[in-house]
Amino acid sequence: MAAANLHVLLTGANGFVGSHVLDHLRRRDLAVAVLLRPGSDRRFISSHLRTLDVREGSLGNPSSLRNALSGITHVIHCAGSVRSLSRQAFFEANETGTRNLVDAANECGVNRLVHLSSLAAGGPAIPDRPAAEADAPSPVSNYGHSKLAGEEAVRNGAKGEWVIIRPPAVYGPRDTEFLRLFRAVKARLLPEVGHGLPLSLVYAGDLAATTIAALTSPGLAGRVLYAAHPEIVTAGQFGACIARRLGVRAWRIPLPVPLLWSSCLAQEVFARLTGRPSVLNLQKFAELRAPGWVCEPSPVWRDIGVECTTGLEEGVEETLAWYLREGWL
Ligand SMILES: NC(=O)c1ccc[n+]([C@@H]2O[C@H](COP(=O)([O-])OP(=O)(O)OC[C@H]3O[C@@H](n4cnc5c(N)ncnc54)[C@H](OP(=O)(O)O)[C@@H]3O)[C@@H](O)[C@H]2O)c1
């Protein structure tokens, strides 16, 4: 389908990843509508709002989804829950919400749906045997299980074409998760998870570019693809890179597994008392004690010319510049 005939609905547009996808869609002058909940925080997309086709609705409200999909040919589904207090809340957003969207897309005759899943759905993997498209999934957390259930809703339910993308940890401007590491390093502390957990990473701008390529590239329909930079790093190496860029000397703070577990437990108890989900919790502990979160970028990205090429030094430099400019650091 020619770009001029595409009409894309983006969910989760006001979130971290979704706002980068929106920036890229607008730069390419594609016709875009966004699904937003009425009370959503819109600060990341404020520069687009004046000329943006905003369709209010929620993944939990099927009729709002059918309305939002009017005239839409392609969907990028970025909305999802990355932090929840309960297994049920993860499944409501990531499985039921995705199934509602797939059902509405079927009713509205959507041609292709690109679904943002996660390496967490594939499960842990080590550098010697990185997660790859053909591997059987083995998630270890409620988040990972709910993302896998969302994939199944797409795979088994979509009548049109679909592409599933599994990014590893994403970093870049507007990210609030790695921001904590940037702040710790600025305070000259460099926390290191006990066994030096190896990670794949993807820079948000690269992920946005691959997601948009998946909208129309013919060879990708029906595939589950990993989108990542090929470099593998530990949190310690990530922190050391931030320290270099900041020009500071940070003290290594080893976090052995028992200490990590007690911090996760304490934050989980606090989260339950306050009703506000925390970054660290016992589910996160299950992810952090895994032997690694490494994936092999799917070779097909190279074939279609949209590899994730932003390396750690460059990505950290750009992220840092953004945090400093916005006063986040
Ligand atoms: N960040 C990462 O490292 C990472 C890694 C791998 C995969 N992913 C995937 O990427 C996607 C985006 O993650 P993110 O980091 O950008 O998270 P985020 O900043 O928390 O954004 C989540 C987005 O989903 C929306 N959303 C949640 N529940 C919704 C509902 N019921 N109806 C409509 N919208 C809803 C949120 O809207 P509100 O503002 O209204 O809540 C927000 O726009 C997720 O699917 C996540 O699983 C993220």
The ligand as a Tripos MOL2 file, in Angstrom:
@<TRIPOS>MOLECULE
LIG
   48    52     1     0     0
SMALL
NO_CHARGES

@<TRIPOS>ATOM
      1 N1         10.0860    0.9430   28.1250 N.am      1 LIG1
      2 C1         10.6720   -0.2190   27.8600 C.2       1 LIG1
      3 O1         11.8490   -0.4620   28.2350 O.2       1 LIG1
      4 C2          9.9360   -1.2760   27.0520 C.ar      1 LIG1
      5 C3         10.6490   -2.4470   26.7040 C.ar      1 LIG1
      6 C4         10.0000   -3.4150   25.9570 C.ar      1 LIG1
      7 C5          8.6790   -3.2390   25.5840 C.ar      1 LIG1
      8 N2          8.0110   -2.1020   25.9440 N.ar      1 LIG1
      9 C6          6.5970   -1.9830   25.5240 C.3       1 LIG1
     10 O2          6.4140   -0.7190   24.8890 O.3       1 LIG1
     11 C7          5.0920   -0.2440   25.1560 C.3       1 LIG1
     12 C8          5.1630    1.1790   25.6980 C.3       1 LIG1
     13 O3          5.9160    1.1830   26.9050 O.3       1 LIG1
     14 P1          6.4180    2.5390   27.5660 P.3       1 LIG1
     15 O4          7.6950    2.2640   28.2520 O.co2     1 LIG1
     16 O5          6.3110    3.6320   26.5900 O.co2     1 LIG1
     17 O6          5.3070    2.7250   28.7090 O.3       1 LIG1
     18 P2          4.5790    4.0590   29.2150 P.3       1 LIG1
     19 O7          5.4580    5.2510   29.0650 O.co2     1 LIG1
     20 O8          4.0430    3.7000   30.5620 O.co2     1 LIG1
     21 O9          3.3700    4.2080   28.2000 O.3       1 LIG1
     22 C9          2.2870    3.3100   28.2260 C.3       1 LIG1
     23 C10         1.2030    3.8650   27.3440 C.3       1 LIG1
     24 O10         0.1150    2.9320   27.3090 O.3       1 LIG1
     25 C11        -1.0770    3.6580   27.5880 C.3       1 LIG1
     26 N3         -2.1040    2.8140   28.1780 N.ar      1 LIG1
     27 C12        -1.9660    1.9790   29.2390 C.ar      1 LIG1
     28 N4         -3.1540    1.3890   29.5020 N.ar      1 LIG1
     29 C13        -4.0470    1.8690   28.5800 C.ar      1 LIG1
     30 C14        -5.4310    1.6630   28.3240 C.ar      1 LIG1
     31 N5         -6.1510    0.8260   29.0750 N.pl3     1 LIG1
     32 N6         -6.0240    2.3300   27.2760 N.ar      1 LIG1
     33 C15        -5.3150    3.1850   26.5110 C.ar      1 LIG1
     34 N7         -3.9940    3.4410   26.7090 N.ar      1 LIG1
     35 C16        -3.3820    2.7850   27.7370 C.ar      1 LIG1
     36 C17        -0.6450    4.7570   28.5250 C.3       1 LIG1
     37 O11        -1.6420    5.7570   28.5720 O.3       1 LIG1
     38 P3         -1.9100    6.6390   29.9140 P.3       1 LIG1
     39 O12        -0.9070    7.7430   29.8640 O.co2     1 LIG1
     40 O13        -3.3040    7.0830   29.7650 O.co2     1 LIG1
     41 O14        -1.7060    5.7100   31.0830 O.co2     1 LIG1
     42 C18         0.6400    5.2010   27.8310 C.3       1 LIG1
     43 O15         0.3540    5.9920   26.7190 O.3       1 LIG1
     44 C19         4.4520   -1.2180   26.1380 C.3       1 LIG1
     45 O16         3.6070   -2.0900   25.4310 O.3       1 LIG1
     46 C20         5.6400   -1.9920   26.7050 C.3       1 LIG1
     47 O17         5.2830   -3.2890   27.0800 O.3       1 LIG1
     48 C21         8.6020   -1.1150   26.6780 C.ar      1 LIG1
@<TRIPOS>BOND
     1     1     2 1
     2     2     3 2
     3     2     4 1
     4     4     5 ar
     5     4    48 ar
     6     5     6 ar
     7     6     7 ar
     8     7     8 ar
     9     8     9 1
    10     8    48 ar
    11     9    10 1
    12     9    46 1
    13    10    11 1
    14    11    12 1
    15    11    44 1
    16    12    13 1
    17    13    14 1
    18    14    15 2
    19    14    16 1
    20    14    17 1
    21    17    18 1
    22    18    19 2
    23    18    20 1
    24    18    21 1
    25    21    22 1
    26    22    23 1
    27    23    24 1
    28    23    42 1
    29    24    25 1
    30    25    26 1
    31    25    36 1
    32    26    27 ar
    33    26    35 ar
    34    27    28 ar
    35    28    29 ar
    36    29    30 ar
    37    29    35 ar
    38    30    31 1
    39    30    32 ar
    40    32    33 ar
    41    33    34 ar
    42    34    35 ar
    43    36    37 1
    44    36    42 1
    45    37    38 1
    46    38    39 2
    47    38    40 1
    48    38    41 1
    49    42    43 1
    50    44    45 1
    51    44    46 1
    52    46    47 1
@<TRIPOS>SUBSTRUCTURE
     1 LIG1         1 GROUP 0 **** ****
